[in-house]
C-alpha cells in the first residue's frame, strides 16, 4: 500500500514540475525489448517441448521403415495387421490372412507388431 502511495505522489510531483511522466515503458523488462525477449523465450520453449520431440519421432519412424524386412509383422495407419511378404521401393505386399495379400504404401506402416504381447 505504501508503494502505491509513493508512486502516486511521484506522479503528482512530476506533473507539478512539468516533467513528462513515463507511460508504456514500464513492465518487467521495459518497452519493446522486453516483448522481444519474451517472444524469443516462448519460441525456445516451444522448440524444446514440441518441435524437437516430433522431429525425433519422425526420424525413428523413417529408420524403422527403412529397416523393414520380409516376415515382419506390421500395422498400417488404417489399422490393418499383417505380415510382410514382399518389399519394393514405395510399397509392401502384406499378407493379412491365408492367401489374402494386399499392397500398401510404405509410408502407412506405423509399427512392428512382433514385440507386442499376444492376446489370449
Phi, psi and omega in degrees: 000323180293327180294318179297317179296321179296316181295322178294319179295321179294322178294319179292321179294322179293323180293325181287327182275351179089003179284136180290136179278145178285126179232131176078358181259000181280204179106184183293311182254336177093119170066203183289329180296325177295320178296316180296321179295317179296320178295320178296316178297320178298316179296318179298316179296316178298321180298311185285336181260342184235306188286312183297314178297325179293320177296321179295318179296318179296322179295317178296320179294321177296318177298319180298315181294327178287335183265008180297143180225165177297134180097351178289140175269129186225167174233134178270170179293341177273000178089019180269122178265138178188181179242134181289128179255323183212142179237135172238184183299315187245352181217166177229142174266118187244131176268118182261340177203176180298125179060023175239109182238139176232152179259124179233152178291141181299329183290347179268354179281125187257316185206165179267127183266001183291336180263001178280145178293142181278139177285144182258000000 
